[in-house]
Amino acid sequence: MGEATEELPMSTTPPRPAATVASVHHPVAAPPAQYHSPSLTRVPLLPTSAEDGGDHIEITNTTSKTPKSLTPRIRTPRFITPIGSPIRRALQLTRLDPQDAWLPITESRNGNAYYAAFHTLCSGIGIQALILPVAFTILGWTWGMICLAVAFVWQLYTLYLLVQLHESPETGIRYCRYIQLSDATFGNKLSKFLALFPILYLSGGTCVALIIIGGSTSKMFFQTVCGATCTTKSLTPVEWYLVFTCAAVLLSQLPNLNSIAGVSLIGSVTAVGYCTLIWVVSVAKGTLPGVSYDPLQEKTDVAHFFDVLNALGMIAFAFRGHNLILEIQSTMPSSEKHPSRIPMWRGVKFAYFVVAMCIFPLAIGGYWAYGQKIPEQGGMLTALYAFHSRDTSQFILGLTSLFVIINAVSSFQIYGMPMFDDMESHYTRRMKKPCPWWLRAVFRIMFGYGCFFVAVAIPFLGSLAGLIGGIALPVTLAYPCFMWLKIKKPKMYSSTWLLNWALGLLGMALSVILIAAGVYVIIDTGIHAKFFKPQ
């Protein structure tokens, strides 16, 4: 009986040729109970194109005989006979995407809430949080606290939306990359215009900034450890950039996103470590003599207005990682009974509790200690060395710098992973097979040293924090609201509908205004644009 098969009745729809089935490019619904099946190995069950927006769900036939190819006359074991059987509908309709088993983001799906917390914390907190007291010098105590709290709650809400949108129970589709969800919301052409550049910057541009930070901090670490009486000649800034890049490229050879969970854990611990050390030392040393907390006033109201907007851009720039949330969640298994959004949200909540415990004391304690004397370039890290290098233990200063370097190397891995994934996807789409190990290594070496070249060419990238915050702001605060409206389709004029429209439109308006303010501040105050001359 187990070997007997029968033709699957096709009730009202005539069979189609096999070539027609294989050429369909539209997402096909699968039962919500089958969000993920570990049976999809590196050998695809069905060749397909990866041009669709989502991750289509894998369905496996668990009987002894599995069809080797999809033909117009689908055969299935006799015991799967009811016309309404969801398993049979899945066997008919589900089109498997083998590329997800070949690409570094979705190659491994054994993640959990702990991995999610490590990745989210490593990507969500970084050196950009050290410039928050600079924003307070313009906004003052009251508005600085209000804006920081509102931005934190707002971005946490949009994180929640992204976690919920990752998988669709109605269609059985998992959106494993931010750009895929953007395509499903805005369409392919509009998505490339609205989201592609901010997402590419938040991946590649962040890696460039990490090389600049890691290289310059490596120089500070060497000078701290060597001491004032050291006669050893230090490397040049370009050579320090190169040393950091070599370490980052070597670590980038880890194959997939799940394999760097330990790296993200180390990056998270070091980020919490240097943030805590910096604000604790600054507060323990007390306020500087003659410190002032009066907001900086410009000569004209227009200049002051744009300075305020630039400060808001710095606050927006302090919150990052939304472009990686879907990618992190895609490393988890998922089913109707155990959807990935539950452990993912647990990990996110823990990670952002830790983030809050770092950035709020950093902003408040830093502004209290330094007031208007906080350096614009480097923020708290520069202030620590500028004001407390003589009255602070060399061990504390060296440990802080070491933590910054380790965190930068670790963050490089998770921010570079979407770029690695994109480069390999071009090969797998063209060749219809996984990327060999040597080509994967070449891609990552090319990316790492390409970022090194940009870091050497544009070492003043950190001066553009306000402008960059405005460009990346929609990815964090606006697009998730529009995605929720498009995918979930809440009832018109309901509280959820109104809230998401309001936040989405406000986020887009803020982005446009912040970009204009960033450009104005750069033109008005100028930046030290020394190309190919890193300091």
ROMISE-481445 format. One record per residue (C-alpha): x, y, z; residue in three letters; residue number from 1. Coordinates in pm, 1 decimal. Example, Ala and Ser with C-alpha at 12.3 -4.5 7.8 and 13.67 -1.06 7.14 Angstrom:
ROMISE-481445
      east     north        up  resn  resi
    1230.0    -450.0     780.0   ALA     1
    1367.0    -106.0     714.0   SER     2
//
This chain:
ROMISE-481445
      east     north        up  resn  resi
       0.0       0.0       0.0   MET     1
     284.9     235.8      81.0   GLY     2
     417.9     200.6    -273.3   GLU     3
      86.5     257.4    -447.4   ALA     4
      34.3     598.7    -599.1   THR     5
    -241.3     768.9    -786.1   GLU     6
    -272.1    1069.0   -1005.0   GLU     7
    -350.7    1384.9    -815.9   LEU     8
    -694.2    1505.0    -927.1   PRO     9
    -678.1    1844.0   -1090.8   MET    10
   -1049.3    1916.9   -1042.8   SER    11
   -1108.7    2237.1   -1239.0   THR    12
    -764.5    2351.5   -1351.4   THR    13
    -604.0    2176.5   -1651.0   PRO    14
    -242.8    2069.0   -1608.8   PRO    15
      31.9    2299.5   -1731.7   ARG    16
     358.4    2199.0   -1898.8   PRO    17
     657.3    2163.8   -1671.1   ALA    18
     841.1    2452.2   -1838.4   ALA    19
     551.1    2682.9   -1761.3   THR    20
     554.1    2589.4   -1394.6   VAL    21
     924.8    2644.4   -1362.9   ALA    22
     907.0    2985.4   -1522.4   SER    23
     647.9    3142.6   -1293.0   VAL    24
     799.0    3438.4   -1109.7   HIS    25
     516.2    3531.3    -874.2   HIS    26
     523.8    3445.4    -502.8   PRO    27
     311.1    3139.6    -436.0   VAL    28
     133.5    3090.1    -108.7   ALA    29
     217.9    2798.6     118.4   ALA    30
      35.2    2677.5     429.0   PRO    31
     120.6    2892.3     732.2   PRO    32
     226.8    2580.4     922.5   ALA    33
     534.2    2545.6     701.5   GLN    34
     742.0    2859.8     748.4   TYR    35
    1066.3    2667.7     735.4   HIS    36
    1176.3    2317.2     662.8   SER    37
    1533.5    2201.8     727.5   PRO    38
    1509.0    1967.3     431.1   SER    39
    1612.6    2242.1     188.1   LEU    40
    1981.1    2156.8     151.1   THR    41
    2250.2    2295.9     -72.1   ARG    42
    2110.9    2073.4    -348.8   VAL    43
    1792.8    2245.6    -471.8   PRO    44
    1473.2    2052.7    -522.8   LEU    45
    1362.4    2285.4    -797.5   LEU    46
    1563.6    2541.0    -998.8   PRO    47
    1415.0    2888.3    -976.8   THR    48
    1488.1    3257.7   -1000.3   SER    49
    1572.5    3469.3    -697.0   ALA    50
    1415.9    3784.7    -830.6   GLU    51
    1107.6    3759.6    -609.4   ASP    52
    1076.8    3971.4    -301.9   GLY    53
    1037.9    3707.8     -32.6   GLY    54
    1171.4    3381.0     100.9   ASP    55
     931.0    3108.7     -13.8   HIS    56
     856.3    2833.7     229.2   ILE    57
     996.5    2488.1     189.2   GLU    58
     761.5    2187.3     192.0   ILE    59
     894.8    1833.1     203.6   THR    60
     719.1    1509.4     123.0   ASN    61
     804.2    1272.5     407.0   THR    62
     708.4     950.3     227.7   THR    63
     951.5     694.6     100.5   SER    64
     910.3     806.6    -258.1   LYS    65
     968.5    1170.5    -336.2   THR    66
     911.0    1296.2    -691.1   PRO    67
    1242.2    1386.7    -854.0   LYS    68
    1092.7    1655.0   -1071.9   SER    69
     772.9    1843.9   -1112.3   LEU    70
     570.7    1715.4   -1405.9   THR    71
     223.8    1798.3   -1532.6   PRO    72
     100.7    1472.5   -1375.7   ARG    73
     195.7    1513.5   -1010.5   ILE    74
     196.7    1186.3    -819.4   ARG    75
     161.4    1161.3    -445.8   THR    76
     118.5     875.4    -195.1   PRO    77
    -231.9     725.5    -175.4   ARG    78
    -286.5     836.1     182.9   PHE    79
    -275.1    1205.4      78.1   ILE    80
    -606.3    1199.7    -102.4   THR    81
    -852.8    1459.2      37.4   PRO    82
    -900.4    1741.0    -213.2   ILE    83
    -873.0    2003.2      59.7   GLY    84
    -545.7    1867.0     199.9   SER    85
    -305.3    2158.0     270.0   PRO    86
      -5.9    1928.6     222.9   ILE    87
    -121.2    1837.0    -126.4   ARG    88
    -186.7    2200.8    -211.8   ARG    89
     163.3    2277.8     -93.6   ALA    90
     309.9    2003.9    -310.9   LEU    91
     122.7    2151.5    -606.9   GLN    92
     196.7    2516.5    -552.0   LEU    93
     509.2    2571.0    -346.2   THR    94
     810.9    2682.2    -546.7   ARG    95
    1137.0    2638.0    -359.8   LEU    96
    1416.0    2894.9    -376.3   ASP    97
    1747.8    2710.2    -347.2   PRO    98
    1948.3    3032.5    -324.5   GLN    99
    1855.5    3078.7      39.6   ASP   100
    2047.3    2759.6     119.4   ALA   101
    2350.6    2900.9     -63.3   TRP   102
    2370.6    3257.9      69.4   LEU   103
    2545.5    3359.6     394.6   PRO   104
    2244.3    3521.9     561.0   ILE   105
    2007.4    3225.4     524.2   THR   106
    2257.8    2941.3     487.0   GLU   107
    2207.7    2838.1     850.2   SER   108
    1868.2    2851.8    1022.3   ARG   109
    1949.2    2724.6    1371.3   ASN   110
    1951.0    3062.9    1544.4   GLY   111
    1776.0    3137.6    1873.7   ASN   112
    1687.0    3424.3    2105.3   ALA   113
    2042.0    3441.9    2243.7   TYR   114
    2195.9    3475.0    1898.1   TYR   115
    1935.6    3739.3    1814.5   ALA   116
    2024.7    3935.8    2128.3   ALA   117
    2398.5    3920.0    2049.8   PHE   118
    2355.4    4032.8    1688.8   HIS   119
    2102.3    4304.5    1773.4   THR   120
    2311.7    4448.4    2054.7   LEU   121
    2631.9    4443.4    1848.7   CYS   122
    2460.4    4618.6    1556.8   SER   123
    2248.4    4852.5    1771.2   GLY   124
    2513.8    5018.4    1984.5   ILE   125
    2842.4    5161.0    1869.1   GLY   126
    3074.5    5453.9    1849.6   ILE   127
    2798.7    5678.9    1707.9   GLN   128
    2639.7    5689.5    2054.8   ALA   129
    2942.4    5883.1    2182.6   LEU   130
    2836.0    6197.8    1995.4   ILE   131
    2499.3    6225.0    2176.3   LEU   132
    2628.2    6488.8    2425.3   PRO   133
    2721.9    6703.6    2122.3   VAL   134
    2350.9    6716.3    2029.5   ALA   135
    2271.8    6826.2    2386.8   PHE   136
    2497.9    7129.6    2349.4   THR   137
    2248.4    7263.9    2093.7   ILE   138
    1919.8    7129.5    2233.8   LEU   139
    1990.2    7182.7    2604.6   GLY   140
    1885.4    6959.7    2893.6   TRP   141
    1507.9    6959.3    2847.9   THR   142
    1475.4    6922.4    2473.3   TRP   143
    1776.4    6695.0    2456.8   GLY   144
    1617.2    6448.7    2699.5   MET   145
    1276.6    6470.2    2532.0   ILE   146
    1415.5    6414.3    2182.0   CYS   147
    1636.0    6125.0    2292.9   LEU   148
    1348.6    5950.6    2474.1   ALA   149
    1105.0    6000.4    2184.6   VAL   150
    1359.5    5872.6    1932.1   ALA   151
    1429.7    5563.9    2144.2   PHE   152
    1061.1    5472.1    2181.7   VAL   153
     990.2    5546.7    1814.9   TRP   154
    1270.9    5328.9    1682.5   GLN   155
    1178.2    5048.8    1925.8   LEU   156
     822.2    5056.3    1788.3   TYR   157
     945.2    5031.7    1429.0   THR   158
    1170.9    4743.2    1533.2   LEU   159
     861.3    4566.8    1664.3   TYR   160
     686.1    4623.2    1330.2   LEU   161
     977.6    4472.6    1136.8   LEU   162
     989.1    4166.3    1361.7   VAL   163
     616.6    4108.5    1306.1   GLN   164
     643.1    4164.1     930.2   LEU   165
     925.2    3914.2     880.8   HIS   166
     685.0    3624.9     822.2   GLU   167
     333.9    3631.3     680.2   SER   168
      92.2    3364.7     812.7   PRO   169
    -147.5    3451.6     530.0   GLU   170
      93.5    3383.2     243.6   THR   171
     363.8    3169.8     404.7   GLY   172
     636.0    3410.0     284.7   ILE   173
     939.8    3506.5     492.9   ARG   174
    1105.2    3835.6     406.4   TYR   175
    1466.1    3757.2     495.2   CYS   176
    1618.0    4087.3     384.7   ARG   177
    1511.7    4447.6     433.5   TYR   178
    1526.2    4515.6      61.1   ILE   179
    1287.3    4224.1      -6.2   GLN   180
    1026.2    4368.0     229.4   LEU   181
    1082.6    4707.7      69.0   SER   182
    1022.4    4556.4    -276.1   ASP   183
     698.8    4396.8    -154.8   ALA   184
     582.2    4731.9     -15.9   THR   185
     692.3    4991.3    -269.3   PHE   186
     751.1    4784.0    -580.6   GLY   187
    1087.0    4702.0    -734.5   ASN   188
    1158.7    5036.1    -906.2   LYS   189
    1041.1    5266.2    -625.9   LEU   190
    1214.6    5048.6    -367.3   SER   191
    1549.4    5093.3    -540.3   LYS   192
    1498.6    5470.3    -542.0   PHE   193
    1382.7    5499.9    -178.4   LEU   194
    1564.0    5228.0      11.9   ALA   195
    1861.1    5095.5    -183.5   LEU   196
    2108.4    5379.5    -117.4   PHE   197
    2031.0    5414.1     258.5   PRO   198
    2057.9    5036.8     301.3   ILE   199
    2384.3    5020.0     107.4   LEU   200
    2524.7    5307.3     312.8   TYR   201
    2412.1    5149.0     640.4   LEU   202
    2609.0    4838.6     539.6   SER   203
    2905.8    4949.4     329.6   GLY   204
    2925.7    5305.3     465.6   GLY   205
    2922.7    5181.6     823.5   THR   206
    3210.6    4944.5     743.7   CYS   207
    3408.1    5240.5     605.3   VAL   208
    3335.9    5441.5     921.8   ALA   209
    3443.4    5144.4    1136.0   LEU   210
    3779.3    5130.7     956.6   ILE   211
    3830.8    5503.2    1023.6   ILE   212
    3735.3    5461.9    1390.1   ILE   213
    3928.0    5139.2    1439.1   GLY   214
    4241.7    5269.3    1269.1   GLY   215
    4252.1    5601.1    1454.6   SER   216
    4176.6    5432.6    1788.2   THR   217
    4453.2    5177.4    1722.9   SER   218
    4695.9    5468.7    1699.5   LYS   219
    4565.4    5608.6    2030.4   MET   220
    4596.2    5263.9    2190.7   PHE   221
    4957.2    5229.9    2077.7   PHE   222
    5046.3    5575.2    2213.8   GLN   223
    4875.0    5497.6    2544.6   THR   224
    5043.8    5160.9    2593.0   VAL   225
    5383.2    5280.1    2469.8   CYS   226
    5377.8    5585.9    2693.7   GLY   227
    5527.0    5933.8    2659.1   ALA   228
    5885.3    5814.3    2694.4   THR   229
    5854.5    5546.5    2424.5   CYS   230
    6107.7    5581.6    2143.2   THR   231
    5940.1    5330.8    1911.0   THR   232
    5814.7    5496.9    1595.5   LYS   233
    5438.8    5469.6    1548.1   SER   234
    5277.8    5362.7    1222.1   LEU   235
    5122.1    5624.5     997.8   THR   236
    4740.3    5664.6    1003.0   PRO   237
    4711.3    5484.6     667.8   VAL   238
    4914.7    5193.2     803.0   GLU   239
    4691.9    5174.1    1110.7   TRP   240
    4388.0    5165.8     880.6   TYR   241
    4552.5    4880.6     692.2   LEU   242
    4627.5    4682.6    1009.2   VAL   243
    4265.6    4714.6    1120.5   PHE   244
    4137.6    4617.7     774.3   THR   245
    4355.3    4305.6     765.2   CYS   246
    4210.2    4190.9    1098.8   ALA   247
    3853.3    4261.5     979.9   ALA   248
    3904.5    4081.1     647.3   VAL   249
    4057.0    3777.4     819.9   LEU   250
    3759.2    3751.1    1054.6   LEU   251
    3514.4    3802.4     766.8   SER   252
    3598.3    3455.8     630.4   GLN   253
    3350.3    3302.6     874.7   LEU   254
    3088.2    3157.8     638.8   PRO   255
    2745.5    3284.1     749.6   ASN   256
    2551.0    3503.1     988.4   LEU   257
    2497.6    3231.9    1250.3   ASN   258
    2868.7    3151.0    1254.6   SER   259
    2954.2    3500.4    1381.0   ILE   260
    2725.8    3480.8    1686.8   ALA   261
    3031.4    3449.9    1912.1   GLY   262
    3191.3    3748.1    1740.0   VAL   263
    2873.2    3950.7    1799.8   SER   264
    2876.4    3847.6    2165.6   LEU   265
    3232.8    3976.2    2203.7   ILE   266
    3137.0    4294.3    2017.3   GLY   267
    2837.7    4346.9    2246.2   SER   268
    3038.7    4300.3    2565.4   VAL   269
    3310.2    4539.7    2449.7   THR   270
    3054.3    4802.2    2338.8   ALA   271
    2887.1    4794.4    2678.8   VAL   272
    3233.2    4798.9    2835.2   GLY   273
    3369.3    5111.2    2667.6   TYR   274
    3039.2    5302.5    2696.1   CYS   275
    3027.6    5228.1    3068.8   THR   276
    3394.8    5307.0    3125.9   LEU   277
    3370.9    5639.9    2945.8   ILE   278
    3066.5    5774.8    3126.7   TRP   279
    3170.1    5638.1    3467.5   VAL   280
    3518.7    5794.6    3444.9   VAL   281
    3374.1    6123.6    3318.4   SER   282
    3116.9    6146.0    3598.3   VAL   283
    3364.5    6031.8    3864.5   ALA   284
    3606.3    6312.1    3770.1   LYS   285
    3329.1    6569.4    3809.6   GLY   286
    3241.9    6869.3    3597.7   THR   287
    3510.3    7069.8    3424.4   LEU   288
    3593.7    7417.3    3559.9   PRO   289
    3372.8    7684.3    3408.2   GLY   290
    3139.4    7433.8    3243.7   VAL   291
    2823.5    7582.4    3089.9   SER   292
    2494.3    7416.2    2997.3   TYR   293
    2340.1    7705.1    2804.9   ASP   294
    2247.7    7594.2    2450.7   PRO   295
    2474.8    7736.8    2183.7   LEU   296
    2316.7    8035.2    2009.4   GLN   297
    2398.1    8132.0    1653.9   GLU   298
    2399.6    8485.5    1516.8   LYS   299
    2079.3    8435.4    1315.7   THR   300
    1758.3    8246.8    1382.3   ASP   301
    1795.8    8056.6    1056.1   VAL   302
    2140.1    7928.2    1153.6   ALA   303
    2013.1    7826.6    1498.5   HIS   304
    1715.0    7646.1    1341.4   PHE   305
    1941.5    7441.0    1116.6   PHE   306
    2174.4    7365.9    1407.5   ASP   307
    1878.2    7224.1    1600.3   VAL   308
    1785.0    7006.1    1304.3   LEU   309
    2145.2    6890.0    1271.7   ASN   310
    2137.1    6790.7    1639.3   ALA   311
    1822.1    6586.3    1574.0   LEU   312
    2011.9    6415.5    1292.8   GLY   313
    2286.2    6319.0    1539.1   MET   314
    2026.8    6161.3    1768.1   ILE   315
    1875.5    5971.6    1475.4   ALA   316
    2225.4    5859.4    1372.7   PHE   317
    2278.7    5710.1    1720.9   ALA   318
    2014.6    5442.6    1655.2   PHE   319
    2114.7    5194.7    1388.9   ARG   320
    2067.3    4829.5    1302.3   GLY   321
    1712.1    4830.5    1162.8   HIS   322
    1848.0    4732.1     822.9   ASN   323
    1976.6    4408.2     982.3   LEU   324
    1675.6    4300.2    1188.8   ILE   325
    1508.4    4092.6     915.7   LEU   326
    1842.4    3934.4     827.7   GLU   327
    1902.3    3837.0    1191.4   ILE   328
    1551.8    3692.5    1224.5   GLN   329
    1593.9    3489.7     905.3   SER   330
    1859.1    3276.7    1079.2   THR   331
    1587.0    3122.3    1298.5   MET   332
    1362.3    2825.8    1221.8   PRO   333
     993.7    2910.2    1208.1   SER   334
     660.6    2727.7    1203.0   SER   335
     298.3    2806.0    1278.6   GLU   336
     329.8    2671.6    1633.2   LYS   337
     673.3    2823.5    1692.5   HIS   338
     702.6    3141.6    1483.0   PRO   339
    1040.4    3310.8    1478.2   SER   340
     896.3    3645.3    1586.7   ARG   341
     856.6    3522.5    1948.5   ILE   342
    1224.6    3442.4    2026.1   PRO   343
    1333.7    3730.5    1804.7   MET   344
    1132.5    3983.8    2002.8   TRP   345
    1265.4    3840.1    2329.2   ARG   346
    1618.6    3892.5    2203.9   GLY   347
    1540.9    4244.0    2079.3   VAL   348
    1384.1    4348.2    2410.8   LYS   349
    1687.8    4233.5    2607.1   PHE   350
    1928.8    4395.9    2361.7   ALA   351
    1754.9    4733.7    2369.6   TYR   352
    1724.1    4727.6    2746.0   PHE   353
    2104.2    4708.4    2750.5   VAL   354
    2126.0    4976.9    2480.1   VAL   355
    1912.2    5209.7    2693.4   ALA   356
    2134.8    5140.4    2996.3   MET   357
    2431.4    5258.5    2788.1   CYS   358
    2316.1    5553.9    2579.0   ILE   359
    2109.8    5742.5    2839.6   PHE   360
    2387.8    5754.2    3104.3   PRO   361
    2635.6    5830.3    2825.2   LEU   362
    2434.4    6128.0    2697.4   ALA   363
    2333.4    6263.3    3037.6   ILE   364
    2661.2    6195.8    3218.2   GLY   365
    2870.5    6321.8    2927.7   GLY   366
    2681.8    6649.4    2897.5   TYR   367
    2686.4    6698.8    3276.2   TRP   368
    3063.7    6644.8    3291.6   ALA   369
    3172.6    6846.1    2986.3   TYR   370
    2882.8    7076.7    2898.2   GLY   371
    2960.5    7301.7    2603.6   GLN   372
    3324.4    7187.4    2608.3   LYS   373
    3244.1    6847.1    2458.2   ILE   374
    3449.7    6809.3    2135.7   PRO   375
    3242.9    6793.2    1817.7   GLU   376
    3479.0    6539.4    1660.3   GLN   377
    3478.7    6209.7    1847.8   GLY   378
    3247.4    6322.3    2125.8   GLY   379
    3300.7    6139.3    2454.4   MET   380
    3605.4    5936.3    2348.0   LEU   381
    3795.4    6245.7    2240.7   THR   382
    3684.6    6428.0    2558.7   ALA   383
    3814.2    6145.2    2776.9   LEU   384
    4163.4    6173.2    2627.6   TYR   385
    4157.6    6553.2    2600.0   ALA   386
    4054.2    6627.6    2959.7   PHE   387
    4148.5    6319.6    3163.8   HIS   388
    4455.2    6166.9    3000.0   SER   389
    4675.8    6281.4    3288.8   ARG   390
    4451.0    6210.9    3588.8   ASP   391
    4320.8    5872.9    3469.0   THR   392
    4498.3    5539.5    3487.3   SER   393
    4675.7    5441.4    3166.8   GLN   394
    4524.8    5097.1    3210.4   PHE   395
    4169.6    5241.8    3196.0   ILE   396
    4251.6    5453.9    2892.3   LEU   397
    4417.7    5162.6    2713.7   GLY   398
    4133.2    4923.6    2801.4   LEU   399
    3876.8    5170.2    2668.6   THR   400
    4062.7    5205.1    2339.1   SER   401
    4104.2    4827.4    2311.9   LEU   402
    3730.4    4777.6    2364.2   PHE   403
    3655.3    5029.2    2089.0   VAL   404
    3887.4    4846.1    1848.2   ILE   405
    3742.0    4501.9    1925.7   ILE   406
    3387.1    4631.3    1892.9   ASN   407
    3468.6    4792.8    1557.7   ALA   408
    3617.7    4467.2    1422.0   VAL   409
    3312.3    4272.3    1545.3   SER   410
    3060.4    4521.0    1407.5   SER   411
    3235.9    4511.2    1069.6   PHE   412
    3133.7    4145.5    1036.2   GLN   413
    2760.6    4188.2    1089.6   ILE   414
    2737.3    4509.1     884.2   TYR   415
    2937.9    4353.9     602.9   GLY   416
    2722.3    4039.6     588.1   MET   417
    2443.3    4195.9     372.3   PRO   418
    2709.4    4308.5     123.7   MET   419
    2864.0    3960.6     117.1   PHE   420
    2516.2    3816.6      66.1   ASP   421
    2443.6    4052.7    -223.0   ASP   422
    2772.9    3981.0    -399.6   MET   423
    2727.1    3605.5    -372.3   GLU   424
    2364.6    3625.4    -488.1   SER   425
    2477.7    3761.9    -824.8   HIS   426
    2695.5    3453.4    -872.8   TYR   427
    2429.1    3203.3    -761.0   THR   428
    2163.2    3359.6    -983.6   ARG   429
    2387.7    3339.8   -1287.5   ARG   430
    2556.7    3003.3   -1225.0   MET   431
    2267.4    2820.8   -1049.4   LYS   432
    2501.7    2674.5    -789.1   LYS   433
    2655.1    2776.3    -455.2   PRO   434
    2953.9    3004.2    -445.5   CYS   435
    3282.6    2808.3    -404.3   PRO   436
    3488.0    2881.7     -94.5   TRP   437
    3771.6    3049.6    -280.8   TRP   438
    3538.9    3287.9    -465.4   LEU   439
    3359.4    3368.9    -139.6   ARG   440
    3698.3    3457.8      11.2   ALA   441
    3783.6    3675.7    -290.9   VAL   442
    3450.8    3864.3    -262.7   PHE   443
    3510.8    3943.0     103.0   ARG   444
    3871.5    4046.9      50.4   ILE   445
    3763.7    4278.2    -232.9   MET   446
    3493.8    4433.5     -16.5   PHE   447
    3722.4    4481.1     284.3   GLY   448
    4001.5    4649.7      92.5   TYR   449
    3752.7    4850.5    -111.2   GLY   450
    3625.0    4994.6     217.8   CYS   451
    3986.9    5060.0     318.2   PHE   452
    4043.8    5263.7       1.8   PHE   453
    3730.6    5472.5      66.2   VAL   454
    3832.6    5524.8     431.3   ALA   455
    4172.3    5656.7     323.2   VAL   456
    4015.7    5873.6      51.4   ALA   457
    3740.8    6021.4     273.8   ILE   458
    3873.4    6021.0     631.7   PRO   459
    3637.3    6304.5     733.2   PHE   460
    3326.1    6084.7     702.0   LEU   461
    3251.5    6126.8    1073.8   GLY   462
    3197.5    6500.7    1019.7   SER   463
    2885.3    6421.7     820.8   LEU   464
    2695.8    6258.6    1110.8   ALA   465
    2394.5    6492.0    1092.7   GLY   466
    2358.8    6460.3     716.0   LEU   467
    2401.3    6082.0     722.5   ILE   468
    2148.2    6054.7    1004.6   GLY   469
    1891.7    6233.1     786.6   GLY   470
    1957.1    6006.7     486.6   ILE   471
    1928.7    5687.1     690.4   ALA   472
    1636.1    5804.3     905.0   LEU   473
    1352.7    5664.7     684.6   PRO   474
    1496.0    5311.6     707.8   VAL   475
    1471.7    5336.7    1086.1   THR   476
    1163.8    5549.1    1154.4   LEU   477
     944.7    5579.6     842.3   ALA   478
     956.5    5282.7     604.0   TYR   479
     852.9    5018.9     864.3   PRO   480
     528.6    5211.7     922.6   CYS   481
     443.3    5211.5     550.9   PHE   482
     538.7    4844.2     529.0   MET   483
     294.1    4761.2     807.1   TRP   484
      15.2    4951.2     632.1   LEU   485
      83.0    4775.6     301.5   LYS   486
     130.8    4419.4     429.5   ILE   487
    -109.6    4403.5     725.9   LYS   488
    -375.6    4639.3     583.2   LYS   489
    -525.3    4761.4     914.1   PRO   490
    -879.0    4898.0     913.1   LYS   491
    -893.9    5248.0     768.8   MET   492
    -905.3    5525.4    1031.7   TYR   493
    -837.3    5278.0    1312.4   SER   494
    -586.4    5380.4    1578.7   SER   495
    -314.5    5158.4    1423.3   THR   496
    -382.6    5299.1    1077.1   TRP   497
    -365.1    5659.4    1198.4   LEU   498
     -54.8    5600.3    1411.9   LEU   499
     146.1    5442.0    1132.3   ASN   500
      45.4    5703.4     875.3   TRP   501
     136.9    5981.4    1119.0   ALA   502
     475.5    5831.2    1209.9   LEU   503
     558.1    5740.8     851.2   GLY   504
     481.1    6087.1     712.2   LEU   505
     654.1    6258.9    1004.2   LEU   506
     961.6    6041.6     951.5   GLY   507
     978.6    6126.2     580.3   MET   508
     934.0    6498.5     651.8   ALA   509
    1206.5    6488.4     916.4   LEU   510
    1438.9    6311.0     675.0   SER   511
    1401.6    6581.0     409.7   VAL   512
    1446.5    6861.2     664.8   ILE   513
    1748.1    6694.4     829.0   LEU   514
    1920.9    6642.1     495.8   ILE   515
    1869.3    7010.5     413.1   ALA   516
    1995.4    7109.8     758.9   ALA   517
    2301.1    6886.7     727.6   GLY   518
    2391.8    7038.1     392.9   VAL   519
    2340.1    7391.2     528.7   TYR   520
    2560.6    7329.8     833.7   VAL   521
    2837.4    7184.7     615.1   ILE   522
    2823.6    7483.7     381.5   ILE   523
    2796.7    7737.4     664.6   ASP   524
    3062.2    7601.8     900.9   THR   525
    3268.5    7398.8     656.2   GLY   526
    3444.4    7070.2     714.5   ILE   527
    3810.2    6980.5     701.8   HIS   528
    3787.1    6784.7     377.5   ALA   529
    4139.2    6651.2     343.7   LYS   530
    4114.6    6374.9      88.4   PHE   531
    4369.3    6094.9     121.1   PHE   532
    4507.5    6255.0     437.5   LYS   533
    4378.7    6060.3     738.2   PRO   534
    4479.9    6200.0    1077.1   GLN   535
//
